[in-house]
Amino acid sequence: MKLKTTLAIALTLGLVFLMTGCKVRYPVAQQSGKEDVGYILLIGNKEYAKKTVSVYLDNEPPFQVKVIKAKDSNRKGTAYTIATGRRSIKVEYNGQIIYNKELFISTQETKQIILP
């Protein structure tokens, strides 16, 4: 009788240890409803801060962007929506090109373009 009880307890404890060793894998959460767009934020020094510059994306017509100060970039400023992927970005001020790079923009990513 004592042997059966001990054997039953040992078997129960063994099953408990086996069950706790297994991990339950929950399904991975998927995000939905987010648009497939990225954002750019233009940050400038004293020369360009609070001024409007022309931004050329790939070979599209330019659009006007207001440059913000570096210390205000965390709280203020307008992030401009652009399509994701590899984009050629050129910034022009008073007829001079001040920034010209090719960037990769991911979904919902905000790229901070720091002007010289």
Beta strands, then each sheet from edge to edge (+ up, - down):
strand 1: 37-44
strand 2: 52-57
strand 3: 63-66
strand 4: 68-69
strand 5: 80-83
strand 6: 85-93
strand 7: 96-105
strand 8: 110-114
sheet 1: 4+ 1+ 5-
sheet 2: 4+ 1+ 8+
sheet 3: 3+ 2- 6+ 7-
end
